[in-house]
Amino acid sequence: NVIWRSFGVGLYTEDGNEMNNIIRWNAVICPTGPLTCSVTWQGKVEAQAGIYFIGMTNHLLYNRVVGFENGFWAAGTHHPNGQGNAKDKVCPQSTPLGQIRGNVNHDCFRFGLYLDDQHPRHVERDANGYITNFASCGEFMANGTDNGIKPSNKIVDEFDYHNMFVGQYAMGDISFVRYTSLNNAHAIYWKASKNFADGVSYHMIDCIFANDPEDSYGQLHVYGPSGPFTFRFVNNTFVGGPTYYAALSAGQH
């Protein structure tokens, strides 16, 4: 599908219990540029995106988002208890993601890919996607072990360019695999994370961070996370320039 100049949002899972839908090969385009497809009547200020999820366990494959306030947004923090019929029956920030592969976000005003504050866990839910044991949304299991999803969720073959930010604030048990950043103002924006519950995943692996200095937009700068964990950053490539004060830095605040 091609969704042309839709206002507020292009595609979304709204309530928080939606599961196993396949959102594939769509182009969601705001042709007149960032903010011109945003609306005030929703009362959401900057909380608008070409594609957004409250129901997280859905597959996002080979989509394109152009020119929105945010590209793809996992908006669990804005509706941590769900909406509509799912309100107070779900925990979106703890719900595992589906497959996320091969998506492109570019020329968005704020974030391209925006995973916000997601921590996928072994949640217990019924066939309707409603949580049956809210303790399963928590950071730890009853025996005290890490409740992070095993194996980790993955963002695979993501390509983002000409966005203000790409990334998230706090996020755990989600791995970037072969992500490519080109001329973003922040190649990755990431404040806090954790060790992977599966013990083997990498925070970022086989990624490319590129910046064409002849393009007036963007810089070669990865803002990495900090905290009491090991940041597993392996086999990644930096190309071009300029940097701001470092190509890779962590601990923003």
C-alpha angles and dihedrals in degrees: 000000000000114000107194123197097338113174123237096354141002106204130000149162101224115184107041103243097079111123141183099004116148116226104185141160097002127145115207109189136182099190097186095060142256118335095011090095093046119100134204099210092076089063091223101120103191094358097102131110144169089242124012134177131206089157099061106185096082131109119251109190132173097336128153125215120185133184103351128133087256127004110214114357128188093205101188094131093060093054106022092164097041129242140259116002090353096056111132089003099086142045106212097182090060098041116109119248124240121231112311110188142150099002126152128205122179143166094013119156096230121002129004099193107016117184091167108184110343126158109172113209141173095276119181113226141156131242090278092056094252118141113251096185116030091193085071089068090065130103094249137040121238090265091055098254124132112280094202115132118272120237096027123249114254139211103208130193095349116171119194129171140168094016126132092230140006121192138026146282106244119000137159138184093018119112130201111221120186094344114171122205120189123183098334118154087233112023088198126003111195128150109178140009143152143226113287115260090219091057095220110065126101126227089223127004134171092359128151123218109190135172126182106213090205089065110083092214124076142017137226101254132129113197100203130194127260136200140095097322142081114264103219104207110163138173095351124153131220117200131180128347173134105234121202103224098321137003089228123025135155139195104054098184 
